[in-house]
């Protein structure tokens, strides 16, 4: 569904389902292998004091991604 949406907007998209112990490791593996230019990542926002906390796996992905990341 998300691939179809992206393609309808003119973006080159790929969808892939992976089962990994670490979500971040799976995402980083895929974006490196496919030479992804931009990662669109969905998450739930959690209140966490003065700093926005997106979750450990999202934080790890943001820190290590070799491309720009948009978090929705």
Residue pairs with C-beta under 8 A, 6 or more apart in sequence:
2 13
2 15
3 13
3 14
3 15
6 13
6 40
7 13
14 34
16 30
18 26
18 29
18 30
19 26
20 26
20 29
22 57
22 60
23 57
23 61
24 56
24 57
24 58
24 60
24 61
24 64
27 39
27 41
27 61
27 65
28 61
28 64
28 65
30 36
31 39
31 65
31 66
31 67
32 66
36 67
37 67
37 68
38 67
38 68
38 69
38 70
39 61
39 65
39 67
39 68
39 69
39 70
40 69
40 70
40 72
41 58
41 61
41 69
41 70
41 71
41 72
42 71
42 72
43 54
43 55
43 58
43 71
43 72
44 55
45 52
45 53
45 54
46 53
46 54
46 55
47 53
53 59
54 62
54 71
58 71
61 69
62 69
62 71
